């Protein structure tokens, strides 16, 4: 019976229509197949497949059945845009040439040379490797300049390139340029492949701005559209005269020499580079003419543009997969402007532009003015206590001076651990739970300073006023605190102090950010600041930033099968192996999380590179977004949020953490699951405590190890070892290898 079915399938396939020749080529390129690969699979010559794609010949049985099956499978993976979806090709007589008329071949995107001969109106659009819709007889063969509808997104495909998208950017935010079968092609989002006629890098920049229709609309009404991003593969680098890899000297410098022939080509064409030169993330531009910008961002993965810590092995992906991955990130977060840290910082500015157009003057002309709620266009000095070591404000300090807590603001994430008690050693497991997007959740709703600090002596503490406060919190006793306005008694020595990163109780006056001092008041203790640097000009600057990144994170997790409507048990099940369901989306997820941490870290960027000396300014200080006070406020709130959950958990269950590292807490447990120690009742969590779920601020299972493992690694590496650092896989590589 199976042989009969196979015979019937072969009979159907032998008469099944084939897509037009241009569509055959588009499908092959979309999947990253070469002519040789297809020819080898079908047991034919390379020239035979090339003839099928050019329309010179048609396949015959038995190769036709296999070729039709291949194209049908590829069409399911990479559907053509609805407006350009190909109709079935008429069946030619055996040995006859393709029935595709010459005019149709002209509009099919078979090369820049053909497209250049088209009448005016067609040449302005890029040559797309998608077949045109079939036309009634007698219609002109000129390709219309109307928008193309995007294909229905596959799993992980990005939206925003369809008929409802901005027609200026109908091909998406970016393209990955590669060389396929000797031709330069650009892989865009949604499976679209464009022919690239440019033969030099300056002409590639011109083509990108004039024909490619790449870019993204602004994220704020007062902002700017995102510049198009062009990603160059190694083959594309070589085609355009760039090295496939940087030399050791170039890697150290972070750029190719200014005398490189490609840099000279750009200069001759009146294109400019930013101060960082032509490196892994190069910006090529001409000065803006009014509101018209001319700028292209280049990304070169083989030069180290995509950090493997955050992007995994992305640099080795096929160009189509790389376009999908980066396109998903660009659509949900923003078009990358550099590393994830740089992009995180740029996202803040894109959502809160520093200027806006003012009201018209007497002549009707509008002028730029400060945009309320933004950080402005000029940097502001930090307070002396907020300045990191080496800052120009500290130039008068003696050399090698170590500042005390009363001289410097130290708001950092937790790194605390304690020995297990005898009762905890009797439990079989230690279980780690991790807060989702902890710093993003802390940024939400946090009031931060927008302007310069104001120094005040002996101020009354105001929890709504952002700033840095010199205050003594050593009197706060964690064994007697208010929890939800109710006084409770706890084993305070088994909890880390909320006021220091190491969890040690402060010994005297120290500088703290507003959220830390406000938490001391929440615990039921009076505070009397000695002095403060406060910021009367303030606002919730990071709310839009949080919302954008939260939505990106939740949407990506949903595509990985983890949604917000799951029960705690379903959530834990869905989280098992969620990264393996779509490795490309898992990379996007890692990049989103790195954007959060990196963006917050960039607010206090330290000196980099040689030549800098303590007391001298470094380039980051010239940015309005160099704001160590905002970073301190976010980290302070994240640490306080973590402590509040641990405190409520201890008050309700009598259980205390044995280790805390940033947003991960480890508890001794009678079972291997977080549900074995988290106090859920009828599926509902402890109010204000740890809650399993996908949203930022909720927690997930980080890892489980045996209590014997915990005691063994501490005996081997010392009692100060932080179990939270290794709870995920149990592999202790060094005594302290950092986060």
Beta strands, then each sheet from edge to edge (+ up, - down):
strand 1: 174-180
strand 2: 183-187
strand 3: 193-195
strand 4: 228-232
strand 5: 272-273
strand 6: 281-289
strand 7: 292-299
strand 8: 355-357
strand 9: 368-370
strand 10: 415-417
strand 11: 429-435
strand 12: 448-449
strand 13: 454-457
strand 14: 467-472
strand 15: 480-483
strand 16: 486-489
strand 17: 509-513
strand 18: 531-534
strand 19: 538-539
strand 20: 659-661
strand 21: 664-669
strand 22: 699-706
sheet 1: 3+ 2- 1+ 4+ 7+ 6- 5+
sheet 2: 8+ 9-
sheet 3: 10+ 20- 21+ 11- 22+
sheet 4: 12+ 19-
sheet 5: 13+ 18- 14+ 17-
sheet 6: 15+ 16-
end
